[in-house]
Amino acid sequence: MTGRRPWGGLTPDQAALRGLEGLLQHATARGRAADCVSRSFAPKCGVPEDPVCGSGHCHIFPYWARVLGKDTLVAWQASPRGGTLYGTLEGDRVKLSGKAVIFAATTFFLPGASPMDLSQKP
């Protein structure tokens, strides 16, 4: 494997992934520049490949923490867009960080509820 995207030729069978248990499937391996590399797929949710999957790394980080014997990890998600995630295990939780982009924003109006001033904390 060379470079940061070791599975450039990996073409998952989306129908086969839909047949597996769970909503999210991962391919992961030990990394070179990062502790681990991964790709995440969620075809049952209409997401053939998640570009950078934070929730997926809540599954991936505990595995690599055990394998590597460390609690703080760096991961590279090797999707076409790609991204770096940083994680620390804290008990049974994973604290994640990294750069993010706003994908969507919306406002919900519920019948019978009064509007909340979003500039104030609840």
All heavy atoms as an XYZ file, in Angstrom:
909
protein
N       0.838     -1.185      0.000
C       0.000      0.000      0.000
C       0.874      1.236      0.000
O       1.851      1.307      0.722
C      -0.878      0.013      1.237
C      -1.944     -1.048      1.238
S      -3.104     -0.818      2.578
C      -2.677     -2.206      3.598
N       0.500      2.197     -0.797
C       1.268      3.424     -0.866
C       0.346      4.614     -0.635
O      -0.854      4.540     -0.872
C       1.937      3.580     -2.250
O       0.917      3.596     -3.241
C       2.914      2.456     -2.523
N       0.925      5.701     -0.206
C       0.173      6.933     -0.030
C      -0.782      6.875      1.142
O      -0.762      5.977      1.963
N      -1.672      7.882      1.197
C      -2.607      8.002      2.305
C      -3.913      7.276      2.032
O      -4.753      7.168      2.886
C      -2.897      9.473      2.566
C      -1.665     10.219      3.056
C      -1.982     11.657      3.268
N      -2.606     11.830      4.564
C      -2.990     12.999      5.031
N      -2.844     14.070      4.322
N      -3.550     13.089      6.211
N      -4.130      6.820      0.793
C      -5.386      6.158      0.447
C      -5.108      4.726      0.008
O      -5.030      4.417     -1.166
C      -6.094      6.932     -0.653
C      -7.499      6.432     -0.868
C      -8.297      7.407     -1.699
N      -9.623      6.824     -1.817
C     -10.307      6.801     -2.912
N      -9.840      7.349     -3.996
N     -11.493      6.245     -2.948
N      -4.924      3.820      0.977
C      -4.504      2.466      0.639
C      -5.543      1.656     -0.107
O      -5.222      0.658     -0.708
C      -4.200      1.845      1.996
C      -5.047      2.611      2.950
C      -5.101      4.013      2.402
N      -6.814      2.068     -0.062
C      -7.857      1.294     -0.728
C      -8.426      2.048     -1.903
O      -9.619      2.025     -2.152
C      -8.976      0.952      0.238
C      -8.494      0.257      1.444
C      -7.870     -0.958      1.485
C      -8.541      0.728      2.771
N      -7.550     -1.267      2.765
C      -7.952     -0.255      3.576
C      -9.040      1.874      3.367
C      -7.845     -0.123      4.944
C      -8.920      2.006      4.727
C      -8.329      1.019      5.500
N      -7.570      2.744     -2.652
C      -8.041      3.473     -3.815
C      -8.810      2.581     -4.770
O      -9.729      3.017     -5.444
N      -8.463      1.302     -4.820
C      -9.145      0.377     -5.707
C     -10.280     -0.379     -5.047
O     -10.928     -1.203     -5.688
N     -10.547     -0.118     -3.759
C     -11.626     -0.810     -3.062
C     -12.964     -0.302     -3.575
O     -13.273      0.882     -3.476
C     -11.529     -0.569     -1.549
C     -12.665     -1.127     -0.697
C     -12.682     -2.646     -0.749
C     -12.533     -0.646      0.729
N     -13.730     -1.189     -4.153
C     -15.071     -0.847     -4.623
C     -16.052     -1.770     -3.914
O     -16.258     -2.908     -4.341
C     -15.176     -1.017     -6.153
O     -14.139     -0.268     -6.774
C     -16.522     -0.543     -6.661
N     -16.632     -1.311     -2.813
C     -17.507     -2.186     -2.041
C     -18.792     -2.520     -2.800
O     -19.305     -1.702     -3.564
C     -17.803     -1.390     -0.772
C     -17.518      0.015     -1.115
C     -16.496      0.008     -2.205
N     -19.284     -3.709     -2.576
C     -20.551     -4.162     -3.144
C     -21.664     -3.603     -2.253
O     -21.919     -4.122     -1.166
C     -20.555     -5.689     -3.165
C     -21.833     -6.274     -3.733
O     -22.889     -5.608     -3.690
O     -21.764     -7.421     -4.203
N     -22.304     -2.537     -2.700
C     -23.310     -1.849     -1.884
C     -24.474     -2.769     -1.528
O     -24.983     -2.715     -0.418
C     -23.804     -0.585     -2.606
C     -22.730      0.467     -2.832
C     -22.276      1.145     -1.554
O     -23.061      1.453     -0.671
N     -20.978      1.404     -1.450
N     -24.878     -3.637     -2.440
C     -25.981     -4.568     -2.145
C     -25.570     -5.543     -1.040
O     -26.358     -5.827     -0.138
C     -26.390     -5.323     -3.403
N     -24.338     -6.029     -1.096
C     -23.854     -6.940     -0.051
C     -23.765     -6.217      1.287
O     -24.116     -6.786      2.331
C     -22.496     -7.523     -0.437
N     -23.315     -4.953      1.285
C     -23.245     -4.184      2.530
C     -24.632     -3.987      3.131
O     -24.803     -4.067      4.350
C     -22.586     -2.821      2.292
C     -21.091     -2.827      1.996
C     -20.607     -1.417      1.670
C     -20.304     -3.402      3.162
N     -25.637     -3.730      2.273
C     -27.011     -3.579      2.774
C     -27.498     -4.861      3.444
O     -28.343     -4.823      4.336
C     -27.960     -3.176      1.643
C     -27.963     -1.690      1.359
C     -29.090     -1.294      0.416
N     -28.912     -1.825     -0.933
C     -28.122     -1.295     -1.858
N     -27.444     -0.196     -1.593
N     -28.024     -1.842     -3.046
N     -26.967     -6.009      3.045
C     -27.368     -7.283      3.629
C     -26.712     -7.592      4.962
O     -27.107     -8.538      5.643
N     -25.704     -6.817      5.351
C     -25.015     -7.053      6.625
C     -25.788     -6.429      7.780
O     -26.555     -5.483      7.602
C     -23.596     -6.474      6.572
C     -22.652     -7.109      5.558
C     -21.339     -6.346      5.520
C     -22.428     -8.583      5.868
N     -25.539     -6.923      8.973
C     -26.156     -6.376     10.178
C     -25.611     -4.977     10.440
O     -24.442     -4.696     10.188
C     -25.821     -7.299     11.352
C     -26.632     -7.039     12.589
C     -26.352     -8.074     13.670
O     -26.240     -9.267     13.353
O     -26.244     -7.649     14.832
N     -26.443     -4.115     10.955
C     -26.007     -2.761     11.313
C     -26.203     -1.776     10.178
O     -26.424     -2.159      9.026
N     -26.112     -0.495     10.515
C     -26.312      0.566      9.527
C     -25.028      1.045      8.898
O     -25.040      1.619      7.823
C     -27.014      1.765     10.185
C     -28.427      1.526     10.691
C     -28.951      2.775     11.386
C     -29.341      1.113      9.558
N     -23.909      0.841      9.568
C     -22.638      1.427      9.155
C     -21.575      0.339      9.108
O     -21.449     -0.448     10.041
C     -22.254      2.504     10.182
C     -21.101      3.435      9.921
C     -21.281      4.224      8.634
C     -20.953      4.403     11.091
N     -20.836      0.280      8.001
C     -19.774     -0.718      7.831
C     -18.461      0.024      7.597
O     -18.444      1.075      6.965
C     -20.068     -1.635      6.642
C     -21.435     -2.288      6.674
C     -21.649     -3.166      7.875
O     -20.735     -3.830      8.342
N     -22.870     -3.186      8.393
N     -17.351     -0.557      8.078
C     -16.048      0.093      7.960
C     -15.015     -0.863      7.390
O     -15.060     -2.066      7.645
C     -15.521      0.536      9.330
C     -16.510      1.274     10.149
N     -16.911      2.544      9.860
C     -17.212      0.895     11.246
C     -17.801      2.931     10.754
N     -17.997      1.942     11.600
N     -14.072     -0.296      6.668
C     -12.831     -0.987      6.314
C     -11.740     -0.189      7.013
O     -11.712      1.045      6.934
C     -12.623     -0.978      4.803
N     -10.853     -0.849      7.738
C      -9.822     -0.130      8.487
C      -8.526     -0.939      8.518
O      -8.548     -2.164      8.410
C     -10.297      0.201      9.924
O      -9.315      1.003     10.581
C     -10.585     -1.037     10.739
N      -7.426     -0.228      8.620
C      -6.104     -0.866      8.698
C      -5.174      0.059      9.470
O      -5.455      1.250      9.647
C      -5.537     -1.118      7.303
N      -4.072     -0.498      9.906
C      -3.054      0.315     10.574
C      -2.507      1.311      9.566
O      -2.303      0.989      8.399
C      -1.943     -0.586     11.110
C      -0.985      0.168     11.989
C      -0.083     -0.788     12.718
N       0.715     -0.038     13.653
C       1.392     -0.587     14.615
N       1.376     -1.893     14.772
N       2.103      0.154     15.439
N      -2.271      2.533     10.015
C      -1.786      3.573      9.129
C      -0.289      3.757      9.206
O       0.392      3.107     10.004
N       0.198      4.639      8.360
C       1.614      5.028      8.390
C       1.752      6.420      8.991
O       2.348      6.568     10.042
C       2.191      4.996      6.976
C       2.306      3.589      6.447
C       2.981      3.569      5.114
N       3.075      2.207      4.622
C       3.234      1.892      3.378
N       3.342      2.827      2.459
N       3.304      0.633      3.008
N       1.180      7.425      8.337
C       1.245      8.793      8.851
C       0.255      8.988     10.003
O       0.418      9.880     10.821
C       0.959      9.797      7.737
N      -0.785      8.150     10.056
C      -1.781      8.180     11.131
C      -1.786      6.809     11.806
O      -1.242      5.850     11.261
C      -3.165      8.487     10.550
N      -2.398      6.729     12.975
C      -2.464      5.445     13.674
C      -3.279      4.419     12.892
O      -2.973      3.235     12.890
C      -3.068      5.622     15.073
C      -2.169      6.446     15.968
O      -0.982      6.083     16.108
O      -2.649      7.447     16.533
N      -4.352      4.895     12.232
C      -5.180      3.998     11.436
C      -5.773      4.759     10.265
O      -5.825      5.988     10.270
C      -6.289      3.361     12.281
S      -7.454      4.532     13.007
N      -6.179      4.018      9.259
C      -6.884      4.574      8.109
C      -8.195      3.814      7.976
O      -8.308      2.674      8.434
C      -6.060      4.485      6.805
C      -4.827      5.358      6.881
C      -5.682      3.051      6.502
N      -9.184      4.452      7.372
C     -10.483      3.809      7.280
C     -11.285      4.340      6.106
O     -10.958      5.384      5.526
C     -11.279      4.045      8.563
O     -11.538      5.435      8.698
N     -12.324      3.604      5.790
C     -13.399      4.064      4.912
C     -14.688      3.571      5.549
O     -14.718      2.495      6.148
C     -13.231      3.526      3.500
C     -12.088      4.233      2.764
C     -11.856      3.720      1.371
N     -12.974      4.007      0.482
C     -13.046      3.491     -0.753
N     -12.090      2.701     -1.218
N     -14.081      3.772     -1.517
N     -15.756      4.365      5.449
C     -17.033      4.031      6.090
C     -18.157      4.088      5.068
O     -18.222      5.013      4.257
C     -17.328      5.010      7.227
O     -16.354      4.886      8.243
N     -19.064      3.105      5.159
C     -20.141      2.952      4.192
C     -21.459      2.767      4.925
O     -21.529      2.022      5.895
C     -19.866      1.730      3.308
C     -18.485      1.740      2.723
C     -17.452      1.058      3.346
C     -18.207      2.452      1.572
C     -16.166      1.071      2.829
C     -16.923      2.481      1.042
C     -15.901      1.792      1.669
N     -22.519      3.439      4.450
C     -23.840      3.335      5.077
C     -24.930      3.286      4.003
O     -25.807      4.152      3.951
C     -24.060      4.503      6.029
N     -24.902      2.278      3.123
C     -25.894      2.248      2.051
C     -27.334      2.104      2.537
O     -28.252      2.555      1.857
C     -25.463      1.043      1.199
C     -24.653      0.195      2.101
C     -23.982      1.146      3.056
N     -27.545      1.521      3.723
C     -28.910      1.414      4.259
C     -29.482      2.792      4.582
O     -30.696      2.959      4.665
C     -28.933      0.555      5.523
C     -28.714     -0.915      5.276
C     -28.778     -1.669      6.591
C     -28.440     -3.126      6.415
N     -28.430     -3.835      7.704
N     -28.619      3.768      4.785
C     -29.039      5.138      5.096
C     -28.970      6.034      3.866
O     -29.087      7.256      3.980
C     -28.159      5.712      6.200
S     -28.225      4.794      7.737
N     -28.709      5.455      2.707
C     -28.602      6.240      1.479
C     -27.259      6.928      1.331
O     -27.127      7.877      0.569
N     -26.246      6.473      2.061
C     -24.909      7.064      2.008
C     -23.933      5.982      1.532
O     -23.446      5.191      2.346
C     -24.471      7.612      3.387
C     -23.091      8.241      3.310
C     -25.486      8.598      3.928
N     -23.652      5.918      0.221
C     -22.738      4.882     -0.260
C     -21.386      4.916      0.456
O     -20.857      3.877      0.834
C     -22.589      5.193     -1.746
C     -23.821      5.948     -2.106
C     -24.192      6.731     -0.867
N     -20.826      6.131      0.649
C     -19.587      6.273      1.422
C     -19.614      7.599      2.157
O     -19.819      8.645      1.559
C     -18.356      6.211      0.523
C     -17.067      6.342      1.306
C     -15.810      5.988      0.542
O     -15.898      5.706     -0.659
O     -14.732      5.982      1.156
N     -19.392      7.536      3.466
C     -19.342      8.743      4.285
C     -17.959      9.351      4.122
O     -16.955      8.679      4.339
C     -19.608      8.390      5.746
C     -19.872      9.607      6.608
O     -19.156     10.617      6.440
O     -20.773      9.552      7.440
N     -17.855     10.633      3.727
C     -16.538     11.235      3.477
C     -15.620     11.245      4.701
O     -14.446     10.917      4.604
C     -16.842     12.647      3.015
C     -18.300     12.742      2.829
C     -18.943     11.547      3.442
N     -16.155     11.645      5.856
C     -15.393     11.624      7.109
C     -16.409     11.340      8.208
O     -17.219     12.185      8.533
C     -14.654     12.960      7.374
C     -13.835     12.864      8.647
C     -13.768     13.333      6.202
N     -16.347     10.126      8.759
C     -17.419      9.617      9.608
C     -17.037      9.654     11.092
O     -16.349      8.756     11.587
C     -17.761      8.198      9.168
S     -19.198      7.527     10.001
N     -17.490     10.683     11.797
C     -17.209     10.784     13.226
C     -17.823      9.648     14.016
O     -17.160      9.028     14.849
N     -19.096      9.342     13.750
C     -19.735      8.260     14.509
C     -19.054      6.927     14.237
O     -18.931      6.092     15.132
C     -21.226      8.182     14.178
O     -21.429      7.879     12.810
N     -18.576      6.727     13.017
C     -17.861      5.498     12.698
C     -16.581      5.352     13.501
O     -16.211      4.251     13.920
N     -15.914      6.467     13.748
C     -14.659      6.393     14.505
C     -14.888      6.153     15.991
O     -13.971      5.774     16.701
C     -13.777      7.610     14.204
C     -13.089      7.442     12.896
N     -13.713      7.730     11.705
C     -11.875      6.939     12.581
C     -12.891      7.431     10.715
N     -11.775      6.953     11.221
N     -16.131      6.319     16.444
C     -16.450      5.906     17.815
C     -16.420      4.387     17.924
O     -16.299      3.846     19.012
C     -17.812      6.455     18.227
S     -17.780      8.240     18.480
N     -16.517      3.689     16.798
C     -16.356      2.229     16.751
C     -14.903      1.863     16.479
O     -14.369      0.917     17.048
C     -17.213      1.617     15.626
C     -18.659      1.864     15.752
N     -19.533      0.930     16.228
C     -19.414      2.958     15.459
C     -20.753      1.420     16.223
N     -20.709      2.645     15.768
N     -14.274      2.593     15.575
C     -12.924      2.270     15.110
C     -11.871      2.570     16.174
O     -10.951      1.768     16.387
C     -12.627      3.032     13.801
C     -13.540      2.504     12.678
C     -11.162      2.933     13.415
C     -13.548      3.358     11.423
N     -11.958      3.711     16.858
C     -10.926      4.099     17.821
C     -10.752      3.100     18.970
O      -9.623      2.774     19.328
C     -11.167      5.502     18.356
C     -10.641      6.599     17.461
C     -11.035      7.905     17.653
C      -9.755      6.342     16.432
C     -10.564      8.926     16.839
C      -9.269      7.357     15.606
C      -9.677      8.646     15.818
N     -11.830      2.583     19.586
C     -11.600      1.611     20.659
C     -10.846      0.363     20.182
O      -9.993     -0.163     20.902
C     -13.016      1.262     21.137
C     -13.807      2.488     20.824
C     -13.238      2.983     19.518
N     -11.140     -0.091     18.975
C     -10.421     -1.251     18.429
C      -8.929     -0.945     18.314
O      -8.083     -1.698     18.812
C     -10.989     -1.633     17.057
C     -10.130     -2.650     16.355
C     -10.207     -3.990     16.696
C      -9.212     -2.269     15.378
C      -9.397     -4.939     16.076
C      -8.399     -3.201     14.755
C      -8.493     -4.529     15.109
O      -7.685     -5.451     14.496
N      -8.584      0.172     17.661
C      -7.167      0.495     17.454
C      -6.473      0.870     18.760
O      -5.279      0.630     18.920
C      -7.002      1.573     16.382
C      -7.219      0.976     15.033
C      -8.270      1.182     14.184
C      -6.374      0.017     14.387
N      -8.124      0.412     13.069
C      -6.973     -0.312     13.156
C      -5.174     -0.599     14.733
C      -6.400     -1.229     12.279
C      -4.612     -1.509     13.856
C      -5.224     -1.822     12.644
N      -7.196      1.429     19.719
C      -6.603      1.729     21.022
C      -6.140      0.431     21.687
O      -5.045      0.371     22.240
C      -7.603      2.470     21.906
N      -6.964     -0.620     21.594
C      -6.578     -1.918     22.160
C      -5.378     -2.500     21.406
O      -4.426     -2.962     22.016
C      -7.746     -2.902     22.109
C      -8.790     -2.692     23.165
C      -9.805     -3.827     23.230
N     -10.479     -4.113     21.971
C     -11.548     -3.459     21.518
N     -12.065     -2.480     22.243
N     -12.098     -3.784     20.378
N      -5.452     -2.475     20.086
C      -4.379     -3.067     19.265
C      -3.049     -2.349     19.482
O      -2.004     -2.980     19.631
C      -4.767     -3.049     17.770
C      -3.585     -3.401     16.876
C      -5.926     -4.002     17.511
N      -3.102     -1.013     19.512
C      -1.875     -0.212     19.611
C      -1.462      0.082     21.051
O      -0.367      0.592     21.282
C      -2.041      1.099     18.831
C      -2.339      0.931     17.333
C      -2.620      2.293     16.702
C      -1.192      0.231     16.626
N      -2.342     -0.193     22.010
C      -2.004      0.047     23.413
C      -1.877      1.516     23.761
O      -1.027      1.897     24.555
N      -2.734      2.349     23.177
C      -2.706      3.782     23.490
C      -4.120      4.335     23.508
O      -5.008      3.768     22.878
C      -1.806      4.533     22.510
C      -2.117      4.311     21.054
C      -0.997      4.713     20.107
C      -0.975      6.161     19.781
N      -0.024      6.528     18.751
N      -4.334      5.430     24.236
C      -5.662      6.013     24.385
C      -5.931      7.203     23.477
O      -7.074      7.611     23.325
C      -5.884      6.462     25.836
C      -6.005      5.283     26.786
O      -6.374      4.189     26.326
O      -5.730      5.472     27.982
N      -4.896      7.787     22.907
C      -5.044      8.930     22.017
C      -4.576      8.524     20.632
O      -3.458      8.018     20.479
C      -4.248     10.137     22.547
O      -4.767     10.486     23.841
C      -4.380     11.333     21.627
N      -5.444      8.746     19.642
C      -5.176      8.281     18.285
C      -5.427      9.369     17.249
O      -6.192     10.302     17.486
C      -6.082      7.097     17.939
C      -5.980      5.876     18.831
C      -7.171      4.964     18.598
C      -4.693      5.142     18.560
N      -4.794      9.182     16.096
C      -5.039     10.009     14.917
C      -5.455      9.054     13.810
O      -4.817      8.026     13.591
C      -3.776     10.792     14.490
C      -4.042     11.586     13.221
C      -3.308     11.702     15.615
N      -6.546      9.397     13.112
C      -7.038      8.554     12.026
C      -7.134      9.366     10.746
O      -7.410     10.562     10.780
C      -8.409      7.987     12.374
N      -6.915      8.694      9.624
C      -7.127      9.293      8.312
C      -8.274      8.547      7.650
O      -8.236      7.323      7.525
C      -5.875      9.202      7.446
C      -6.141      9.606      6.033
C      -6.197      8.802      4.934
C      -6.391     10.928      5.554
N      -6.477      9.538      3.806
C      -6.601     10.848      4.162
C      -6.485     12.171      6.176
C      -6.884     11.966      3.379
C      -6.763     13.282      5.398
C      -6.951     13.181      4.015
N      -9.338      9.257      7.294
C     -10.437      8.643      6.546
C     -10.086      8.785      5.074
O      -9.945      9.878      4.547
C     -11.767      9.318      6.851
C     -12.894      8.719      6.059
C     -13.977      8.112      6.895
O     -13.990      8.239      8.109
N     -14.907      7.447      6.240
N      -9.905      7.657      4.415
C      -9.361      7.612      3.054
C     -10.441      7.655      1.980
O     -10.336      6.996      0.954
C      -8.502      6.356      2.896
N     -11.485      8.427      2.197
C     -12.521      8.623      1.184
C     -11.983      9.567      0.122
O     -10.923     10.182      0.312
C     -13.764      9.233      1.834
O     -13.485     10.551      2.261
N     -12.681      9.725     -0.996
C     -12.208     10.689     -1.996
C     -11.987     12.093     -1.423
O     -11.024     12.756     -1.766
C     -13.312     10.675     -3.052
C     -13.855      9.280     -2.976
C     -13.818      8.948     -1.490
N     -12.874     12.568     -0.519
C     -12.673     13.885      0.115
C     -11.603     13.804      1.188
O     -10.763     14.673      1.321
C     -13.982     14.406      0.693
C     -13.839     15.846      1.193
C     -15.118     16.371      1.775
N     -15.181     16.030      3.189
C     -16.270     16.107      3.912
N     -17.400     16.463      3.382
N     -16.234     15.798      5.190
N     -11.652     12.759      2.005
C     -10.653     12.518      3.038
C     -10.730     13.478      4.205
O     -11.312     14.557      4.105
N     -10.151     13.075      5.309
C     -10.102     13.935      6.477
C      -9.407     13.259      7.642
O      -9.341     12.035      7.720
N      -8.868     14.072      8.532
C      -8.170     13.598      9.715
C      -9.077     13.746     10.927
O      -9.722     14.783     11.097
C      -6.871     14.394      9.936
O      -6.059     14.276      8.768
C      -6.103     13.897     11.139
N      -9.117     12.710     11.751
C      -9.868     12.737     12.997
C      -8.904     12.465     14.139
O      -7.987     11.654     14.008
C     -10.962     11.669     13.005
C     -12.047     11.832     11.948
C     -11.798     10.881     10.812
C     -13.395     11.586     12.566
N      -9.131     13.127     15.260
C      -8.332     12.941     16.463
C      -9.263     12.392     17.529
O     -10.388     12.857     17.668
C      -7.731     14.273     16.925
C      -6.928     14.949     15.840
C      -7.521     15.860     14.974
C      -5.579     14.642     15.661
C      -6.787     16.460     13.958
C      -4.842     15.245     14.649
C      -5.456     16.148     13.803
O      -4.737     16.733     12.794
N      -8.818     11.399     18.271
C      -9.686     10.811     19.278
C      -8.935     10.419     20.532
O      -7.770     10.034     20.478
N      -9.634     10.520     21.646
C      -9.108     10.093     22.940
C     -10.170      9.245     23.615
O     -11.333      9.638     23.677
C      -8.772     11.310     23.823
O      -7.819     12.123     23.141
C      -8.193     10.874     25.159
N      -9.762      8.082     24.106
C     -10.688      7.246     24.867
C     -10.730      7.758     26.289
O      -9.694      7.956     26.926
C     -10.221      5.790     24.859
C     -10.777      4.939     23.721
C     -10.310      5.432     22.383
C     -10.463      3.504     23.936
N     -11.947      7.975     26.787
C     -12.168      8.409     28.160
C     -13.211      7.475     28.761
O     -14.407      7.689     28.583
C     -12.614      9.864     28.213
C     -11.544     10.827     27.726
C     -11.946     12.284     27.844
O     -13.093     12.582     28.202
O     -11.075     13.120     27.557
N     -12.747      6.398     29.392
C     -13.662      5.381     29.915
C     -14.323      4.656     28.764
O     -13.659      4.173     27.855
N     -15.668      4.645     28.760
C     -16.389      3.988     27.672
C     -16.815      4.984     26.587
O     -17.657      4.679     25.750
C     -17.613      3.234     28.211
C     -18.646      4.156     28.840
O     -18.347      5.345     29.066
O     -19.760      3.675     29.118
N     -16.213      6.156     26.583
C     -16.518      7.211     25.609
C     -15.307      7.491     24.733
O     -14.164      7.259     25.120
C     -16.911      8.521     26.309
C     -17.998      8.413     27.320
C     -19.324      8.451     26.667
N     -20.380      8.300     27.647
C     -21.559      8.818     27.492
N     -21.843      9.532     26.437
N     -22.486      8.606     28.397
N     -15.589      8.043     23.540
C     -14.535      8.509     22.644
C     -14.752      9.997     22.436
O     -15.833     10.429     22.031
C     -14.579      7.787     21.276
C     -13.523      8.344     20.344
C     -14.403      6.284     21.449
N     -13.752     10.792     22.751
C     -13.812     12.235     22.514
C     -13.142     12.488     21.168
O     -11.970     12.158     20.978
C     -13.088     12.994     23.617
C     -13.185     14.500     23.459
C     -12.388     15.220     24.516
C     -13.233     15.403     25.745
N     -12.552     16.238     26.756
N     -13.901     13.027     20.204
C     -13.406     13.270     18.856
C     -13.174     14.745     18.607
O     -13.866     15.604     19.154
C     -14.435     12.794     17.821
C     -14.694     11.316     17.693
C     -15.810     11.071     16.688
C     -13.444     10.581     17.275
N     -12.218     15.024     17.740
C     -12.024     16.391     17.271
C     -11.471     16.338     15.860
O     -11.048     15.298     15.364
C     -11.085     17.166     18.204
O      -9.794     16.578     18.211
N     -11.508     17.478     15.210
C     -11.031     17.612     13.844
C     -11.700     18.810     13.206
O     -12.520     19.480     13.831
N     -11.366     19.075     11.976
C     -12.010     20.165     11.245
C     -13.349     19.675     10.735
O     -13.498     18.519     10.359
C     -11.139     20.619     10.087
C      -9.861     21.294     10.542
C      -9.088     21.825      9.371
C      -7.823     22.508      9.877
N      -7.005     22.987      8.769
N     -14.329     20.566     10.711
C     -15.667     20.195     10.255
C     -16.222     21.281      9.343
O     -15.751     22.420      9.358
C     -16.591     20.003     11.450
N     -17.199     20.901      8.561
C     -17.916     21.850      7.718
C     -19.403     21.692      8.006
O     -19.863     20.603      8.354
C     -17.645     21.628      6.212
C     -16.191     21.876      5.882
C     -18.051     20.237      5.780
N     -20.149     22.775      7.882
C     -21.602     22.689      8.042
C     -22.160     22.091      6.766
O     -21.952     22.616      5.671
C     -22.219     24.075      8.323
C     -21.712     24.602      9.666
C     -23.749     23.989      8.307
C     -22.164     26.008      9.982
N     -22.841     20.977      6.917
C     -23.438     20.284      5.781
C     -24.837     20.816      5.516
O     -25.244     20.998      4.387
C     -23.461     18.779      6.056
C     -24.177     17.989      5.010
C     -23.572     17.742      3.791
C     -25.447     17.511      5.240
C     -24.230     17.020      2.810
C     -26.111     16.782      4.276
C     -25.497     16.536      3.056
N     -25.593     21.060      6.586
C     -26.960     21.548      6.450
C     -27.350     22.273      7.728
O     -26.834     21.979      8.801
C     -27.922     20.392      6.196
N     -28.259     23.217      7.600
C     -28.801     23.915      8.759
C     -30.295     24.072      8.529
O     -30.739     24.277      7.394
C     -28.145     25.278      8.925
N     -31.063     23.957      9.584
C     -32.509     24.080      9.454
C     -33.103     24.575     10.766
O     -32.431     24.599     11.795
C     -33.147     22.731      9.041
O     -34.502     22.947      8.698
C     -33.039     21.716     10.155
N     -34.358     24.961     10.708
C     -35.113     25.344     11.887
C     -36.377     24.506     11.915
O     -37.037     24.354     10.883
C     -35.489     26.841     11.834
O     -34.290     27.607     11.725
C     -36.250     27.265     13.079
N     -36.693     23.930     13.056
C     -37.908     23.142     13.224
C     -38.939     23.945     13.982
O     -38.611     24.606     14.966
C     -37.625     21.858     14.030
C     -36.836     20.842     13.265
C     -35.460     20.776     13.410
C     -37.465     19.956     12.415
C     -34.724     19.832     12.717
C     -36.740     19.017     11.717
C     -35.378     18.952     11.862
N     -40.169     23.901     13.526
C     -41.280     24.524     14.222
C     -42.247     23.411     14.615
O     -42.783     22.713     13.755
C     -41.981     25.552     13.330
C     -41.091     26.705     12.974
C     -40.403     26.721     11.772
C     -40.924     27.771     13.850
C     -39.567     27.774     11.447
C     -40.090     28.823     13.534
C     -39.409     28.835     12.329
N     -42.448     23.229     15.902
C     -43.315     22.181     16.408
C     -44.651     22.789     16.821
O     -44.687     23.835     17.487
C     -42.671     21.471     17.594
C     -41.300     20.844     17.318
C     -40.699     20.302     18.605
C     -41.419     19.754     16.273
N     -45.756     22.143     16.452
C     -47.081     22.655     16.846
C     -47.183     22.780     18.365
O     -46.774     21.887     19.100
C     -48.049     21.594     16.320
C     -47.288     20.826     15.294
C     -45.835     20.905     15.687
N     -47.680     23.907     18.821
C     -47.880     24.112     20.249
C     -46.652     24.562     21.005
O     -46.719     24.880     22.178
N     -45.492     24.576     20.357
C     -44.254     24.998     21.029
C     -44.016     26.468     20.742
O     -44.313     26.969     19.671
C     -43.085     24.167     20.548
N     -43.474     27.170     21.736
C     -43.153     28.574     21.516
C     -41.743     28.675     20.935
O     -40.859     27.887     21.286
C     -43.256     29.377     22.820
O     -42.352     28.851     23.756
N     -41.513     29.634     20.041
C     -40.172     29.793     19.473
C     -39.154     30.110     20.562
O     -39.448     30.818     21.521
C     -40.325     30.964     18.506
C     -41.785     31.121     18.289
C     -42.457     30.584     19.528
N     -37.974     29.580     20.433
C     -36.900     29.809     21.410
C     -35.902     30.772     20.784
O     -35.566     30.641     19.598
C     -36.216     28.492     21.729
C     -35.130     28.624     22.790
S     -34.497     27.010     23.313
C     -33.241     26.712     22.106
N     -35.484     31.732     21.551
C     -34.435     32.649     21.088
C     -33.120     31.899     21.114
O     -32.594     31.598     22.177
C     -34.400     33.882     21.985
C     -33.333     34.888     21.546
O     -32.595     34.629     20.578
O     -33.255     35.949     22.184
N     -32.571     31.554     19.942
C     -31.374     30.736     19.863
C     -30.125     31.456     20.331
O     -29.089     30.847     20.519
C     -31.177     30.217     18.432
C     -32.296     29.295     17.945
C     -32.028     28.876     16.510
C     -32.430     28.081     18.834
N     -30.210     32.772     20.543
C     -29.047     33.485     21.055
C     -28.898     33.288     22.555
O     -27.878     33.631     23.128
C     -29.156     34.979     20.720
O     -30.239     35.554     21.429
N     -29.939     32.750     23.205
C     -29.884     32.509     24.645
C     -29.757     31.012     24.900
O     -30.337     30.201     24.199
C     -31.163     33.015     25.312
C     -31.340     34.521     25.155
C     -32.651     34.957     25.799
O     -33.278     34.231     26.554
N     -33.067     36.176     25.500
N     -29.000     30.674     25.921
C     -28.881     29.273     26.312
C     -30.144     28.829     27.029
O     -30.727     29.619     27.762
C     -27.656     29.072     27.218
C     -26.350     29.313     26.512
C     -25.190     29.038     27.436
C     -23.896     29.287     26.705
N     -22.743     29.051     27.547
N     -30.572     27.568     26.802
C     -31.794     27.094     27.495
C     -31.618     27.016     28.987
O     -30.571     26.949     29.525
C     -32.036     25.711     26.906
C     -30.842     25.363     26.094
C     -29.994     26.593     25.948
